[in-house]
Amino acid sequence: MKYKLPFLMLFTSFGTLAQLHCPAVDTIKQVGGVYSAPAAGNEEWIGLLSGNVPPNSAIKDFSEALIIIDSDKNNIVGQGEFQKCTYNLKVAGGQIDMFYGNKTWSVSISGQPLWVYQQNPFLEIYQCSGVAAEECKFDILAPG
């Protein structure tokens, strides 16, 4: 008996470089105004303070993760450009954005139900919030 797999399943299985998630709050280390956390592969999570936030501001909790959908490309549902993971600081109103490898990555969130699609007049996004950071999982896709 032969089985046929859908093209999307093949693409996701063989085109994925790594499955990642936003770093857990307790894995983020801070030195001055620079925040970092370990990640899979040769990359790491990096975040910098900006604005009027004191340099020794501890992280309170996870806020959200964001993926932007590029409507100019041929999009597949559940794919986009991963942007950042955002954390709330203990300083009132303060936030820090953490970036994976200090660049954007093509990602898939296929099979990840915690990501919610949202659209406004300017852009389409997937957002993951209201859960622990490590529950916001995504797959980095192979280039090209």
C-alpha positions in Angstrom: 0.0 0.0 0.0 1.4 3.4 -1.0 0.8 6.6 1.0 0.9 10.1 -0.4 1.9 13.0 1.9 0.7 16.5 1.2 3.3 18.8 -0.3 3.0 21.2 2.8 3.9 18.3 5.1 6.9 17.4 3.1 8.1 21.1 3.0 7.7 21.5 6.7 9.4 18.2 7.5 12.4 18.5 5.2 12.7 22.3 5.0 12.9 23.0 8.7 16.3 24.0 10.2 15.2 24.0 13.8 12.2 24.3 16.1 12.6 27.1 18.5 10.5 29.0 21.1 10.9 32.3 22.9 13.3 32.0 25.8 11.9 31.2 29.2 12.2 34.2 31.6 14.6 32.4 33.9 17.1 31.7 31.1 17.5 35.3 30.2 20.7 36.8 31.6 21.4 40.5 32.0 24.6 42.5 31.9 24.0 46.2 32.1 21.5 47.1 29.3 22.1 43.9 27.3 19.9 40.8 27.7 20.9 37.4 26.3 19.6 33.8 26.3 21.0 30.6 24.8 19.4 29.2 21.7 19.8 26.2 19.4 22.6 26.2 16.9 25.1 29.0 16.5 22.7 31.8 17.3 21.5 33.4 20.6 18.7 35.6 21.8 19.8 39.3 22.2 17.8 42.2 23.6 18.9 45.8 24.3 17.2 48.4 26.6 16.1 51.6 24.9 14.4 54.7 26.2 14.3 55.9 29.8 14.5 52.4 31.4 17.1 52.0 34.2 20.0 49.7 33.1 19.4 47.1 35.8 15.7 46.4 35.1 14.8 42.8 35.8 12.3 40.9 33.6 8.9 40.4 35.2 7.2 38.2 32.6 6.6 37.3 29.0 4.3 39.5 26.9 4.1 38.3 23.3 5.9 37.0 20.2 5.3 38.4 16.8 5.5 37.1 13.2 4.8 39.4 10.2 3.2 38.0 7.1 4.7 39.5 3.9 1.7 39.8 1.6 4.0 40.5 -1.4 5.4 37.0 -1.3 3.5 33.8 -2.2 2.4 33.0 1.3 1.6 29.6 2.7 -0.8 29.7 5.6 1.1 29.6 8.9 4.3 31.1 7.6 5.9 34.5 7.9 8.9 36.5 9.1 9.6 36.0 12.8 10.2 39.4 14.4 10.7 39.2 18.2 9.7 38.1 21.7 8.7 40.9 24.0 9.0 40.8 27.8 7.6 43.1 30.5 10.1 44.6 32.9 9.6 45.1 36.6 9.9 48.8 36.0 6.4 50.2 35.4 5.6 50.2 31.6 9.1 48.9 30.6 9.5 46.3 28.0 12.4 44.5 26.2 12.4 42.9 22.8 14.5 39.8 22.3 15.7 38.9 18.8 16.9 35.6 17.6 20.3 36.0 16.0 19.7 39.7 15.6 17.8 39.3 12.3 14.5 38.2 11.0 13.9 34.6 9.9 11.4 32.8 7.7 9.3 30.6 10.0 6.4 28.2 10.0 3.9 27.8 12.9 2.0 25.0 11.2 0.5 22.8 13.9 1.0 25.4 16.6 -2.4 26.5 17.8 -1.3 29.2 20.2 -0.5 31.6 17.4 -3.4 33.9 16.5 -3.8 35.5 13.1 -4.6 39.3 13.1 -5.1 41.8 10.4 -5.2 45.6 10.4 -5.2 48.1 7.5 -1.4 48.1 7.4 -0.2 44.5 8.1 -1.1 40.9 8.8 0.5 39.2 11.8 0.5 36.1 13.9 0.8 36.8 17.6 1.4 34.4 20.5 0.5 35.8 24.0 -1.1 34.9 27.3 1.1 31.8 27.7 4.6 31.0 28.9 7.3 32.1 26.5 8.5 28.6 25.8 5.0 27.7 24.5 5.4 30.1 21.6 7.0 27.6 19.3 8.0 28.0 15.7 10.1 26.3 13.0 12.9 28.1 11.3 12.7 27.3 7.6 15.6 26.6 5.2 16.6 29.5 3.1 15.2 29.7 -0.5 
